[in-house]
Amino acid sequence: MIPPAQQPVVLTERLDLHNTAIDEPSATAGRCGTIHLPSGRICQAAEHHTDSCDFRLGA
């Protein structure tokens, strides 16, 4: 007998917030928040964007 298909798990918490290369205030505001470590600039693109990061000076 084949078991029924399971529903995908939907996470409500962003696991990347536990990464030191993520700016938490930017990420909790719905932005990517990835920090470019050599320059200190923070990506202001939307969360889970498909294009490359849009690094700007942190606020």
C-alpha positions as CSV (number, residue, x, y, z in Angstrom):
1,M,0.0,0.0,0.0
2,I,1.3,3.5,-0.9
3,P,1.1,6.0,2.0
4,P,-0.8,9.3,1.3
5,A,1.3,12.3,0.2
6,Q,2.4,14.5,3.0
7,Q,1.9,18.3,2.9
8,P,5.0,20.4,2.6
9,V,6.2,22.0,5.8
10,V,5.6,25.7,5.9
11,L,8.1,27.6,8.2
12,T,6.8,30.7,9.9
13,E,10.3,31.7,11.3
14,R,13.2,32.7,9.0
15,L,15.9,30.3,9.9
16,D,18.5,32.6,8.3
17,L,18.0,35.0,11.2
18,H,20.4,32.8,13.2
19,N,23.2,33.5,10.7
20,T,25.7,36.2,11.7
21,A,25.8,37.5,8.1
22,I,22.2,38.5,8.3
23,D,21.1,41.9,9.6
24,E,18.2,41.1,11.9
25,P,16.4,44.4,11.8
26,S,16.4,44.4,8.0
27,A,15.3,40.7,7.8
28,T,12.5,41.1,10.3
29,A,11.3,44.1,8.2
30,G,10.8,41.8,5.2
31,R,14.0,42.5,3.4
32,C,16.8,40.1,2.5
33,G,19.2,41.5,5.1
34,T,22.3,39.7,3.9
35,I,25.5,41.6,4.9
36,H,28.3,42.0,2.5
37,L,31.1,41.3,5.0
38,P,34.0,43.2,3.3
39,S,32.0,46.4,3.0
40,G,29.4,46.1,5.7
41,R,26.6,47.0,3.3
42,I,23.2,45.3,3.7
43,C,20.9,43.9,1.0
44,Q,17.7,45.8,0.9
45,A,16.0,43.6,-1.7
46,A,12.8,41.7,-0.8
47,E,13.0,38.6,1.3
48,H,13.8,35.5,-0.8
49,H,14.5,37.6,-3.9
50,T,15.7,35.8,-7.1
51,D,18.1,38.4,-8.5
52,S,21.4,39.4,-7.0
53,C,21.5,41.3,-3.7
54,D,21.0,45.1,-3.6
55,F,23.7,46.1,-1.1
56,R,23.3,49.6,0.5
57,L,24.7,51.2,3.6
58,G,22.9,50.0,6.7
59,A,20.3,52.2,8.3
